[in-house]
Amino acid sequence: MIGLNPSTADDRSDDPTNRRLIGLLSAHGFGGYWLINLIPESTPYPDRLGKQARRLSSKNQLVIHETATTTDTVILAWGAGATRCPFRYGLVESFIDPQCFGVTQQGEPKHPLYLPSHTNLELFPGYGI
């Protein structure tokens, strides 16, 4: 699972997004998941991350690629906020059949927080660029 700003939740303390992910992924038969942040910053207040373009740090890129190559399924779930991350286009192209819980009107993979519990996974259609 690759998201944007997965708050400060960890293996001992959940947040609303993690609770939603547990429900969604359990309904699809997943026994667990890794949640990786698209950028190496997290906060429960996404507006504090600013609106400027972000770059993909080499350390974050390594973690994303190592995890994506050792998992059965890559799920994209960063929502509209990722428009400040232009590197996402190349990142998506590096994955084999990434999935998502649908796309926003702008074509970004939907963030899971407000999705209904019966939302299905689908192949991410890509950006078409």
PyMOL commands that set and color helices and strands:
alter all, ss='L'
color gray80, all
select helices_A, chain A and resi 16-27+46-49+58-69+80-84+88-93
alter helices_A, ss='H'
color red, helices_A
select strands_A, chain A and resi 2-3+36-37+75-77+99-100+122-123
alter strands_A, ss='S'
color yellow, strands_A
deselect
rebuild
show_as cartoon
